[in-house]
Amino acid sequence: MSKVRIIGNDAADMPWQERPAENRTNLPLWRYKENPIIGRNPIDGVARIFNSAVIPYEGAYIGVFRGEQTNGISFIYLGRSKDGIHWDFEKDKIRFVDEDGNEFMPRYAYAPRLVKLEDTYYIIWCQDFYGAAIGMAKTKDFKTFTRIENPFLPFNRNAVLFPRKVNGKYLMLSRPSDSGHTPFGDIFLSESPDLMYWGRHRHVMGKGSEWWESLKIGGGAAPIETSEGWLLFYHGVSGTCNGYVYSIGGAILDIDNPSVVKYRCETFLMTPEEWYEERGFVPNVTFPCATIEDAASGRIAIYYGAADSYVGLAFTRIDEVVSYIKEHSVLTEEDTETGKR
């Protein structure tokens, strides 16, 4: 019986593989032995799928995938799977419409997240809004995808919607940026009464002092509600003499006031080590975008982009990852304050 509880639904048939008997690290995440689960050229006209999001749906799995076309422009594609590992993709990118049903396509779209909130599924991605900004759409059947108002001005990336309201408000994490490949970045929290008007912005946490997150950080998968607080898998970026390195970090946010960080792991939970993470279009990237969790067993599967070329799968258990984060937690004053100035 898990000591830390996942507050959510069961997913007994979720992808899963036990920790290998030979484990050379004490880290709480381990990789799927058959990674990557999605390789190159998965669809006609699409060179690479990566940084994508998956969710249980109608007894199987459905996902929104960043498809980098052979012309270099990214769009979002829909995929379906019976087991969450082997995927069939629709050949055409998702067609978005406005509230009147007229086609309303972004100029590009990448790094989507997918969150079920009440009876609706929301897709959040990065797009062009006179600069890099956040786009959003909703669907109830994965047949019609209706865009809703962009939540923020440019420049912003890495938006992550919470899977339920907190204190009657919708919550979203984001990472304000600039017009380029941002050489800085902190995670902020914003709230909304209606998913249209966003405000009461709060700072959550900034880059860390450790090498793996010393340049910038950004939200990853949607926060997981637990008895200890909101479990957040995020990405941390370091700058090296040979380019950026993207690692996966972990933190636990206060359940009622998520701008307050309760625990923040000083070490990474995963960093590029395998060939499909170290070698690719953008080398040395592990970028979390989605999780599937089973409340009954405490199992968690993490989908992550690898080297901007593949999709990988990793696993953990709620007790193990929460214990590790708490044991290795180092907080700053900015982490523990409400983030209001």
Helices and strands as residue ranges (DSSP letters): E 30-31, E 46-57, E 60-69, E 74-81, E 88-89, E 96-97, E 109-117, E 120-128, E 132-139, E 145-148, E 156-161, E 170-176, E 187-192, E 199-205, G 211-213, E 216-219, E 224-226, E 229-240, E 243-253, E 261-264, H 275-278, E 286-294, E 299-306, E 310-317, H 318-327, H 333-336
